[in-house]
Structure formats: structure tokens, C-alpha cells
Amino acid sequence: MFHKTLADGFFIFASIAVLAAAFGWAVGDMWLASTQWLEVGIVFFLIAIYTRLSEEDDLKILKEKYKNKKRKTRRKK
């Protein structure tokens, strides 16, 4: 659940960076040039994707640990 919230946050920041790039191209640059805003947006998008993918890996690992723990408790009885 934490991964999804974190990935959504990075996605929102990436969208804001892309909007800042469009604003910089149309009106005038603010703090960074338009291409730099696009680069920031791309990095945030990639981090969001990586975070979502790592959530799936974490869930698989947790399921395996739970199955192994369940098997060990059955053997003890």
C-alpha cells in the first residue's frame, strides 16, 4: 500500500514538471529551462514505475515467507 501512495506522489510531481515545461515553452522559463523540466519529469516517471514494480516483488516475497511459515507450523504440530 505504501508503494502505491509513493508511486502516485512521484507521478503527480512528474505531471507537474511536464506542465512546467509546457508553461516554460509557451510563456517563459521559470527556474529551469523547458527541456530541464522535461528531464525532471522523466526521472520522476521512471521512479514511479520502479516503485510500482518493486511493490509486486515485495508482495511475492511476503507471500512466499507466509507460505513457508505456515508449512513450518504445520510440521511442528
N, C-alpha and C positions, 0 to 999 in steps of 0.2 A: 504494500500500500504506500509506503514511504517513497519507493522508487517512482511510482506513478505521479505523485504530487511533485516530486523533484523534477521529473521529466517535463511535466506540464509547465512548471515555472520556467525552465530553460526554453521551452517552446514559445512562451509568451515573450520572454526577453529577445528571442531571435526575431519574432514578428515585429517587435518594437524597433529593433535595429534595422530591419528591412524598410519599415515605414520611415525611419530617419534618413535612410539612403534615398528613398523616393522624394522626401521633402528637400533634402540637400540638392538633389538633381534639379528639382522643379523651381525652388525658391532661392536657396543659398545655403552653403555649408554651415553646419554648426558643430563646433568642437573638432569633428573629424570630417574628412572628405567622404563623398558618397561611396567610393569604392572601399574605403576602410570600414564604413558601416556595413557594407555587404559582407566583408570578411568576418566581422564580428558576428553577424547573423548566421553565417555558415558554420562558424565554430560552435555557436550555441545550438544550432540544429543538430550537429553531429554529436554533441554531448547529450542532448535529449534522446537521440536514437540509441546511443550506447547505454544510457541509463535504463531505458526500457528493455533492451536486450539483456542486460545484466540482471534485471528482475526475474526474467524467465529462468536464467541459470540458477539463481538463488532459490527459486521455488522448487526446481528439480532436485537440488542438493538437500533442501529441507525435507522433501517427500522421501528421498532415499534414507535419510537419517531416521525419520519416523518409522519407516518400514523395518529397518534394521533393529531399532529399539523395540518395536512391537514383537519381532521374532525372538529377540533375546529374552524378553519377559515371558513368552510362552514356553520356552525351553526350561526356564527355572522352575516352573510350576509342575 
